[in-house]
Amino acid sequence: MPRSFPISALIAFACAAPLLAQQTPPEPQTWNLFYQATSIGQYHGTFTSPYSGPFSLQAYPERDVSLTTTLFLGLRISKLTTFYFDPEIAGGKGFSGVNGLGNSSNGELPRVATATPKPYVARLYLQHDFNLGGGTESVESDANQLAGTRPLRRYTVTAGRFTLTDFFDDNRYTHDARTQFIGWAVMFNGAWDYPADVRGYTWGWVHDLHLKNWSLRYASAAMPREANGLRFDRRLFVNRGDVFEAEYRWQSSAHPGTVRLLTYRNHANAGTYGDAIAQARKTSDTPDVTLARRNGTVKYGFGISADQELTKDLGVFARLGWNDGKTESFAFTAVDRLATGGVSLTGTRWHRPHDTVAAEFTTSGISGVHASYLALGGHDFEIGDGRLTYAPEYVAEMYYNAKLFPGFYATLDLQHDANPAYNQARGPVWIPSLRLHMEFGH
């Protein structure tokens, strides 16, 4: 006869079953497919503008719309190797040709020459994990992430086409213009002139050492051939971007928090503001930083990103950024100094657990030589009023993101920009926005 099973063991198993079910890792995916589409409509009215230049935010009312749509395809090649391919279509217009603001207002808009939607490859890369032992951790299915398990202690190499912001300067509450804050220098650290083409992507590789509470990352990536350019400089031993980041994660009374320390060093065919001013004094012309370009010109900087969950519904975040301010703004935006802080709250208290309301304040600035260059009539690829009465640019942004039904979201966003392009003679500007976003995945 079979041995009888003790009643106490049955009771223990029944009590443990729900916990075991929660800890069961998801079934490993061989492939997955996600889709997103986002449209952002923005408006600004008239504002004080005693003068303007070729790269100014126009003082008359503007109404503009952006659209992006993306497929995210993931494929498992082996247990530890994955492949990702993201074709994307982007189009639309930004205010004044996406000019006139250091902290530009729509993170979905690249500075391209035409508003017509165009297809391109956003990401195309291989990723391999080297198992360093110590068990595994569960990974849920998501865009550019296959469900299953990954080594808890691992060394990961990623190579191909991507945006460096996929791997660096993350922040739980502000890192995605499609669902969170949409200001350029709020979604990412505006003082990090990260290597990218005009659409925000580059070619390179990323090395990531991931431990239980720590991560260390390094990347080397291609710089554009010219500021805000679409083509890349292939002289990688002369011109490239290198970035390092250390990340520490913790739990405070069961509430997670993270801090990330970033440093970067770019080499590019770039000019310096001091050289441009010196050249202009010799010729009595307006300074032009593009005439002072030299291969291998260095730009370096630092950044901090931190977030802390206070309750299951409430979290706070902050960023600080600094770069040398001597070399021309080349790949991202014209910010040399940055401080951001904010708060994010989900809607559980009003029975809308998938909604989010959030607010932030960002102050950004430029170096003294950068301000002198602009005051003499010089311009970067996105700012330049012909004159300048310098003051830091202050942006306050708040939004309410509502889940309408599964996969569909609508967001009301409001930004207030004081001293646009660091010019206290112009502005302030109010910018209301409406964002529609949908996402689906398998």
Secondary structure, 3 states (H helix, E strand, C coil): CCCCCCHHHHHHHHHHHHHHHHHCCCCCCCEEEEEEEEEEEEEECCCCCCCCCCCCCCCCCEEEEEEEEEEEEEEEEECCEEEEEEEEEEEECCHHHCCCCCCCCCCCCCCCCCCCCEEEEEEEEEEEEEECCCCEEEECCECCECCEEEECCEEEEEEEEECHHHCCCCCCCCCCCCCCCCCHHHHCCCCCCCCCCCCCCEEEEEEEEECCCEEEEEEEECCECCCCCCCECCCCCCCEEEEEEEEEEEEECCEEEEEEEEEEEEEEEECEHHHHHHHHHHHCCCCCHHHHCEEEEEEEEEEEEEEEECCCCEEEEEEEEEECCCECCCCCCCCCEEEEEEEEEEEHHHCEEEEEEEEEEEEEECCHHHHHHHHCCCCCCCCCCCCCCECCEEEEEEEEEEEEECCEEEEEEEEEEECHHHECCCCCEEEEEEEEEEEEEC
